[in-house]
Amino acid sequence: MKYRYNRDGEKLSVLGYGCMRFTKTGGTIDLAKARREILSAVERGVNYFDTAYVYPGNEEALGLILEQTGIRDRVNIATKLPQYLIRSSAAIEKDFREELKRLRTDHIDYYLMHMMTDYSQWENLRRFGIEEWIQEKKQSGEIRHIGFSFHGNTDMFLRILNAYDWDFCQIQYNYLDEHTQAGRAGLEAAAAKGIPVIIMEPLRGGKLVNLMPEKAREMVRNHPSGRSAAAWGLLWLWDQPGVTCVLSGMNSVEMVEENCRLASEAEAGIFTESDQAFIEKLKEEIRAYVKVGCTGCRYCMPCPSGVDIPGVFRCYNHMYTESRKEGRHEYAQTIGLAAEPGFGSRCVRCGRCEKLCPQVLPIRDLLREADRALRPLPYRIGIGVVRKILLRKPKS
């Protein structure tokens, strides 16, 4: 196992264990199977285990397994405050106490504000005294490191990143999402501040392995390196020095063994120019199935009407490269849950974007088409309901 370091010089395994994907049987986590997989990972040097308050049964399972096996002190537990559910200062403390109980521990090593999408969410937490609460917990040792996980656009990520003295952060990042969500710009901004970056969805939930177009699969099979699709995705991340730890939702001992083997090769700068060129060709092949030829260059931004043009097209393309459900979920989460949602419907057809687009895309027509596809009536209603819950301002 290779290791990189946090701001205190403590070692973090370059491969982290994403516990969300523990195997379930009849809706219940298979504890015996999860135990075998966790032990296998720890024996091979994995020391970062990620869970969350809202993953059903997940914290309880991890806590029980660590207690029964006596390995709590050999690992770092990362879990998350469901900031979108918080409505009072008391609720912060209540949820945290419940997490300690579930995890059967007296401290959390890495504690995150879960699923931040907009700066307004951090403002709400500040109104509830989150900064003072964090300071208290760090002084008592109940929280060792504080961070946030993020699912929004780059600009919002940078605002949140610069709003507090974070110890670490967690972003969705992979070679297909290089310039979306926090993106490479966010990764490098965090690295420039010396903030460790934890990577989630390194293989897009397995889609960069299981749902690749056939020609892309063939390219991987025929490459002289013999690397698997998963290896290309993981090594692309570890090649970047700003990446501290890559989470993998491992749910078999075989997967643990293979990913740990790959992690033993995890060196910054491991990719050659030829490797980088191959990744670019792989991306081109995958993107051949996209609906809109938007490269995410952002020359069209900012939109005077507040439309997140690259974000809309990214989600629209997800409907074709992955599934309708995935594209609509991405649209709802990353655009619909912003304080000022950049829906395509906000377009007033001024035409400024089309004059700036290097791809000469008919952006105005495509925005209307994309918004209709991404936000059919049930989704419009659902987004509205969720916005009222997650973005509701606290009473003063």
N, C-alpha and C positions, 0 to 999 in steps of 0.2 A: 504494500500500500504506500502511496505517496501522500505527502501532507503539505498543506499550505497554512498560513498563519493569520490569526486575528490581530487586533490592534495591541493586545497585551502579550503577543509573542507565543500564544498557546496554539498547539497543533490542531488543525482540523483535517480530517481525511478528505481527499479530493472527491471521494465518492460518499454521498450521504444516502441514508435509507429513508425513502418516502413511505411512511406507514399507511397512507390513505388507501393503498391498494391491497391491504391484507385480504387474503382469500376468505370469502364468506360462504357458509352453507346454510341455506334456509334463512338468510338474513342475519346470521350470527357469525362472528369472526371465528375461524378455525384456530383456536389457541395453540393446539399441539403443532400444527403446521407452521404458524407464525413463529413459534418458539424455535423450531429447527432452523428457520431462515435467519432469525435474528442472531442466534448463536453462531451460525456459519459466518455471518457478516462480521461479527465482533472478533471472532477468531482470526479473520483475515485483515483486521485493522480498521474496519469502519467504526467511527466514533461519533457520528452525527445522525440523530434520529428525529425526523420531523413529523409532527402530528398537529391536531387543532381541536379546539373546543367543539366545533360543529361536525367533526367526522364521527358518525354514529359508532359508539363503542370503542373508538380507536384509542383514546387516552387511557381508558380502563385496561384495555388489552396490553398496551405497551407497559404501563405501570406494573401490572401483575407479573408479566414475564420478566421484567428487570428485577423485581423483588424476589421472585422464586429462584432465579438463576444466580442471584447475588452479584450482578454485574453493573448495578446502577452507577458506581463510581468510575466505571471504565468508559462511560459514554456521556455525550452531551444530549440533553433533551431540548428540543425546540418545539414550542407550542405557541398558540396564538390567542390574543384577546379578540372576540368577535365585535369589533368596534361598531359595526353596522347595527348591532342590537342594543348598544349602550344608550341609556336614557337618563342616567344619573351617576354621580360620583360613587354612590353606594353599590351600583351595579358592577362597576369595575372591580371593586374589592370582592364582591360576592362571586363573580365568575372566576376570578383568580383563585380564591379559596377552594372552589369546586374543582378546579384543574389540579391543584396540589393534591387534593384528596384522591381524585381519579388516578393520578400518576404515582401515588404512594411515595411522595418525595417531599422534602422541605424546601426545595429551591428549583427554579427553572434556569437552565444554563443560557438559553437563547429564547427571548420572549418577543413576539412580533405583534404589531398592530395588523390585524388580518385584512387582506383584500382592500387595500386603499385604492381608490379610483380617482379621487378628486381632493384638492387641497382643503375644501370646505369640511371634509371629514376630520382632518387634523385640527381645524379650528374648533369644531364641536368638542373634540376630546379636550382641548385646552380649556374650554369653558367649564368642563367638569373637573379641572385640576389635574390632568394627566401628568403634566411635567413634575409637579410636586409629588404625586403618587409614585412615579418612576424613581425619583430621587430617594424617596423613603425606602422603596423596595431594594434598591441597589445598596443603600447603606446598611440595611438589615441582612443582606446576602440572599434574600429570597429570589431576586433576579440578578443574574450575573452580567448579561449583555442584553441590550434593548435594540429592536429593529422594527422593520415593517415589510410586509409583502405587498406587491403592487400589480394591479391590472388596469392600467389606464394608458394615456398617451405620454410621449416623451416629455412634453412641457410640464405636465402635472407631476411627473416623477421628479423632475429637477426641482420644482418648487418644494415638494415634500422633503426631498433629500437635503435641501439647504435650510429647512425650517427648524432643524433640531440637530444636536450633536449625537447622531446615531452611531451605534457600535457596529451595525451590519444592516444589510437589506437583502431582500429576496425578489427576484424578477423572473418572468417567463422569458426564455431566450433560447434560441436554436438557430441553425443556419438558414431556415426558411423565415424566421421571425427576426432576422438580423437588424432590421430597421423599423420594427413595429413595437408597440407598447413602450417599455423603457428603452429597448434596443441597445445597439452598440454605443450610441451616444450616452445613454444612461449608465451603462456598464463602465465606460471610460471616465465619466464624471465622478462616479463613486470611487473608482480606483485612484483617481487623482487626489481625492480627499483621504486616501488610506482606509477606506471603508470596505470590509470584506463583502463580497457578493455571492449569495447562494442562488443557484440556478434551479428553477422548476421547469417542468415540461421540456426537458432537453431533447426528447424525441417526439414532441407533440402528443404525449399520451400513447406512444407506440405507433402513431400514424406514419412517422418517418421510417418505419420498419414494415408494418403490416399493410398500409394502404398506399404504398408508392405505385405510380404507374408502371406497367410491365416493362417498358423500355428502360426506365430508371433502375428497376430491379436487375435487368440484364446487364446494365452498365456496372453495377456493384459486383455481380457474379463474375464478370469477365475481367475485373481489374486485377492486375498482376500482384497487388499487395495481399489479396485474399481476405481483406477486411470485410466484415459484415456491415450491413446498413447501420446497425446500432453502433458499431465501432467508429464508423465515419462521423456519426453525429456526436458521440461523446468526445472523441479525440479533437474534433473541431473546436469544442468548448475548452478543453484542457490546454489546447495550444495557446490560449489567450491568458496572459499573466493576471489580468483583472478578475478572472474567474477563480473563486476560492474553493467552492464545493458544489458538486453537481448531484442533485437528488435523483434517485431512480426508484420507481415504485416496484421493487422486486418482490415477486410472489412465487418464487420457486428457488430451491437450493441451487439448481443448475444456473439460474439467472444470476444469483448472488456470486457464484464461482466465476462465471464468465465476466461479469462487470468488474469484479475485483481484479481479475487478470488484466483487463483493459486499463484499470486504474494504476496498475504497476508500470504502465508505459506513459503515464500522464506527465509530460514535461512541457512547459511553455516553450514555444518555438519548435515543437516536434514536426509540424507540417512543413513540407518542402513547397516550393513554388508550384511544382507539379500537382501536389495534393490540393493546394488551394484552387488551382485551375480545374481539377476534377470536381470539387464541390460546386464551383460555379456552373459547370456543365450539368451537374446533377440538379441544381436549382432550376436551370433553364428547362430541363426536361419535365420537371414537376410542374413548373409554371406554364408549360405549354397547354395545360388543361384549365388554365384560369379563364375567367369570363372577361376581365378588363385588364389591359396591358399596363397597369399602373405600377411603376417601379418603387413608389414610396419616396421619391426624391424630395418632395415637399416644396418644389418651386411654386406651386399654386397657393401655398399658405403664407400668411393667414387669410382665411376667407372673410370678407367684410361682414358676411351674414352669420358667421360662426359655424359653418359646416366643417366637419372634420373630413375633408375630401379623401385623403389617403386612407383614413380609418374606415370610411364607408366602403371603399373599393376593396380593401383587404377582407372585410367581412363578407362582401358579396362574392369574392373569389373563393372564400372558404366553403361557400355553398356548393361549389363545383369541384374543388380539389379534395374536399372531405365529405361534407353532407349538408343538407339544408338545415338540419337541426344545429350542427356545429356553427355554421355561419350566423344563424339567428341568435344563438346563445352569445357568441362573441360580440355581436352588434349590441345586444341588450346590456352586456356587462361592461364593455370598454367605452361605449359611446352613450348608451341610454342612462348610465348611472353617473355621468358627469354632472356637476352642478348646473352647467349650461350644455345640455346634450347637443352634439353636433350632427343631428340627423340630416339626411339628404333632403328632407322636405323643407328645410330652412332656406334652400337655394332660391334666390330671387332672379336668377338668370341674368345677372349683370355681365357675365362673359369674361370677367377679369382673369379667371383661372385658365381659360382656354388659350388666352394670349401668352400665358407663361408656361404652358405644359410642353416639355420637350418631346413627349410622345404624340402630341397633336390629337389628344383624345377629345371626343365630343362630351365633355364633362357634364354639361348641364342636362343633357338627355339621359346620360348614364346614371346621374344621381337620382333622378326621378324614378328610373327603372329599378335601381338598386334598393331604394327605400321601400318601394312597394313590395319587392320580393322579400326583403329582410324583416319587414314589420307588418305582416298581415294583421287583421283585426285582433285575433287572440293575443298576439305579441304586444300590440299597442296597449291593450288593456292591462296585460301582465306587467309591462314595463312601468306603466303609470302607478299600479298598486305597489310595486317594489320600490319605486322612487319615494313614495310617501312614507314607506317604512324605513328605508335605509338613509335617506337624505333629509329626514325631518329635522328641523332645527329645534334645539332644546328651548324650553321656556326660560325666559330671563327672570 
